[in-house]
Amino acid sequence: MKLYDYFRSSAAYRVRIALALKGLAPAREFVPLRRGVQRSDDYLKLNPQGLVPALLLDDGQVLTQSLAILEYLDETHPSPALLPPGAAARARVRAIALAIACDIHPLDNLRVLDYLTGTLGVSDQARDGWYRYWIDVGFEALERQLASDPATGRHCHGDAPTLADVCLVPQMANARRFHVDLAPYPTLVRIDAACNAIVAFADAAPARQPDAE
């Protein structure tokens, strides 16, 4: 396998965590998003969306979209499981993951931020305010959900990391990078700390990647 990666990509960060949890260490190729390499002809042949991550399998197939890659890894390398037993429990974990990956992250994606500043002429200050606003909107709902649900344990669901935690930790890192006040979200902060005490999460952090700028 080969992972096409970028140190600051939240979606790639998710996949790095999952690969480490599964004990997998594929070859890696770094795609410098700030230099626009993801829009090169060669990369678009690999992933027509021009996004990271992409996972090239040994048989030549290319997987895209981080949540699809995470579920593929869980199906092909089932231990440790990223989804709990039970249909309702799996639905809960997926809902938490999707609340982050579909409702928060896309609004703060690099191409959205570049459009705000480059096309609409939004100031850097206003752009950063946009970023923090949408994280706060998402985190307020997640905090209420996780704080009030007895299914929440040391992690988002119970006491072992799941797909939900794999999505939460990169979003927490983004929040800190943009100086979001995390005091209103004690449950998220607690879970994030529990996750980052695990080597697989800690080693996947952006600052620990070879392509970190």
N, C-alpha and C positions, 0 to 999 in steps of 0.2 A: 504494500500500500504506500501511497504518497499523499500527504496532506498539503494542500495549497493554503497558505496561512498568512496572517498579518498580525503582528503582536497586539495591536490595539483594537482589533475587530472583536466585538462582543460575541458574534456568532462563532468565529474561529476559536475564541476563548472557551466557549461551551464544549466544542469538540475536543480541544486539548485536554480539558478536565476529564471527559468521558474516556478518552483513549488511555489516559494515565490510570484512571480507576480500573479499567479493564486489563491493565498491564501490557498495553500495546504501544509500540514505539515505531511508527512508520517513518519512512523518509519524509523530509519536509522541504518544501520550496516556498520561499517568502515572496509575497506579492505586494510591493510597496504601493499602497493605495494612494498616498499623497503625491506620488509621481505619475499616477494614472496608468500604471502597468496593467491594471485589471481591464482596461479598455483596449489593450493591444490586440491585434488580430490573432496572435498565437493563443492568448488567454481566452478570448471569446470563442475560439474553436473548442476549448475545453469546457467553458461555462458561458453560454450565450448571454446570461444575465450580467456578466461582468462583476460578480460578487465573490467574496470569500466567506466561508471555506468551500473548497471542493476536495473530494476524497477520491483519488484514483485507485481503483482496486487492482489486484494482481491480474485479473482477466481482461483488463483494459476498460471496464465500465467506469463511468464517472458519476459519483453521487454529489448532489448539490442540496442546498438548504439544510441548515444545521439541525433542525429537529428531525428531519428525515434521516440524516446521518446518525443522529443519536439513537433513533429507534432501530436502524440497521445494525448498529454496533450491539445494541441490547439483544437483538434477535440472534445474531451470529456469535456473540460472546456473552452468554447469559449470566455469568457470574463475575462480579456482584451485579445484581439486578438493579436497573434504574427505574423500574416500575414495580410497585408492590403487588402482592396477590390480591385478587378480588376486583371485579369490574368497577364497583363504585370507588374503591381506593385508587385504581388506575385513572379513572375519570377525574378525580380530585387533583391528582398530581399533574395530569395533562392540563387541566384548567389553570393551575397556578403557572405552569411553564408558558402556556399560551398567553396569559395575561401580560407576561413580561415580553415574550418574543414577538407577539402580534400587536399588542396595544401600547407598549411603551417604546420598545426599541426602534420600530420603523419610523416613528416621528422624530427621533433623534439620530437617525442614520447619517453618515457622512455626506451622502449625496443630497439629502434634504437640507442639511446645514449649508452645503455649498450653494444650493439653489437660493436659499434665503439671502445669503450675502452676495453671491456672484450675479444672480439674475434679478432678484427683487431689491437689491441694494440695502438690505437690512444691516444695521451696524453690528459689530461684534458683540457689543453689550446686549443688544436686543436678541441676537441669536442665542447667547448664553442664557438669557432669561427664558426664552422659548424652551431650551433644553431642560432647564430646572423645573419649569412649570409642568411639563408632561411627565417627568419623573415623579414629582410630587403627587400629581393626580393618580398615577398608577400605584405608587407606594402607599398612599392613604387607604386605598381599597385593600391592598394586600395586607397591610398591617391589621386592619379590622378583621379581615378574614382569618388570618393565621392566629391572631391573639385570642380570638373567641372560639376557636374550633378545637375540641379535645383530641382530634387526630394529629394536631401539631405536637411534635415532641422536640427532641434536641435539634432535629432538622425540620424541613417544611412538612414532612409527613413521617411521623414516627422518629425513630432514633438512628436511622441509616440514611445516607444521602440518596436522593432520587433525581429524576429528570428536573423536578422543580428547583432543587438546590443548584443543579448545574446551570440553570438559567438565571437564578437569583444572584449568584456571586459576581458574574461579570457586570450585571446591572448595578450592583452596589459599588463596584470599582469605578464605573462611569460616573455615578453620583458623586463620589468623593473627588474625582478628577475635576468636576464642574462645581465643586464647593456647595453641594446640596446639604442643607442642614438635616442631619439624620436623627436629631434628638426626638422628633415625633414618632420615630419608627423603632422602638426598642426591641420588638420581636424580630424584625428583619436584621437589626444589628447583631442580636444574639445568635441567630442562625448563621449569619455570615461568618461570625467569629468561630463558631463550631466547625463550619466547613473548612475554613482556612487553617485550622489546626491539623487537617488531613493533608498529607504530603502531596497527593494528586492535585488537590486544589491549589495549594501554595506554589507548586512548581509550574502550574499553568498560568500564573499571573503575568501580565504584560511585561513588567520590569524584569522578569527572569528569562525572557525570550532572546535568542541570539540576534533577532532583527530589531530589538528595542532601540529607538532613536534617542 
